[in-house]
Amino acid sequence: LLQKKILPWTNRTLAADEDFHNLRIITKKTRYALETIGKPIQPLRDLQEILGKGHDLKVLQDFLGETPMLQSEMIKQYKEARRLIRPTIRFVINNLKL
């Protein structure tokens, strides 16, 4: 079930804040599931942290308005998240194999 939920993210193009937020949710659920069965989770934790920072910046930007500093930091976080998605999904799939 987790494989079916996370595999589609391998080839998705993340463009909107909502995409990153939805990935953050599935990452969180997958991380907790793997933790529960005693599997390693560090790559998921790293991706979840980056996505969380991006989401926090988006919420702050919605509150304060767009600023160059916030926009720059959001771009940085989301760029790092894009870089980590594929290796993290491979990690998850390898750890879900029975």
C-alpha positions in Angstrom: 0.0 0.0 0.0 2.8 2.4 0.9 4.6 1.6 -2.4 1.4 2.4 -4.3 1.2 5.8 -2.5 4.8 6.8 -2.9 5.8 5.5 -6.3 3.8 8.1 -8.3 5.9 10.8 -6.8 8.9 9.5 -8.6 8.0 11.1 -11.9 5.8 14.0 -10.8 6.9 17.5 -11.5 6.5 19.5 -8.4 5.6 23.0 -9.3 2.9 24.3 -6.9 3.1 24.7 -3.2 0.3 22.3 -2.9 2.4 19.6 -4.6 5.1 20.1 -1.9 2.5 20.1 0.8 1.0 16.8 -0.4 4.4 15.2 -0.7 5.1 16.3 2.8 2.0 14.5 4.1 2.8 11.2 2.3 6.4 11.5 3.4 5.3 11.9 7.0 2.9 8.9 6.9 5.6 6.8 5.2 8.2 7.8 7.8 5.9 6.9 10.7 5.0 3.5 9.1 8.6 2.6 8.6 9.5 3.7 12.1 6.7 1.5 13.4 8.2 -1.6 11.8 11.7 -0.7 12.8 13.1 0.3 9.4 15.6 3.1 8.9 14.1 6.5 8.2 16.9 9.1 7.9 16.3 10.0 4.2 12.6 10.4 4.9 13.3 12.5 7.9 15.7 14.7 5.9 13.1 15.2 3.1 10.3 15.8 5.5 12.3 18.4 7.3 13.1 20.3 4.1 9.5 20.1 3.0 8.4 21.3 6.4 10.7 24.3 6.2 9.3 25.2 2.8 5.8 24.9 4.1 6.6 27.1 7.1 8.1 29.7 4.7 5.0 29.6 2.6 2.7 30.2 5.6 5.0 33.0 6.7 4.8 34.5 3.2 1.0 34.3 3.2 1.0 36.2 6.5 3.7 38.8 5.7 3.4 39.1 2.0 6.0 38.2 -0.6 9.5 39.4 0.1 12.6 38.6 -1.9 14.3 37.0 1.1 11.3 34.6 1.8 10.9 33.8 -1.9 14.6 33.1 -2.2 14.6 30.8 0.8 11.5 28.9 -0.4 13.1 28.3 -3.8 16.2 27.0 -2.0 14.2 24.6 0.1 12.1 23.3 -2.8 15.1 22.9 -5.0 16.7 20.7 -2.3 13.5 18.8 -1.9 13.4 18.1 -5.7 16.9 16.8 -5.5 16.1 14.4 -2.7 12.8 13.0 -4.0 14.0 10.2 -6.2 16.8 8.9 -3.9 14.4 9.0 -1.0 11.7 7.0 -2.9 14.3 4.4 -3.9 15.3 4.2 -0.3 11.7 3.6 0.8 11.0 1.0 -1.9 14.1 -0.9 -0.9 13.1 -0.8 2.8 9.5 -2.0 2.0 10.7 -5.1 0.1 9.9 -8.2 2.1 
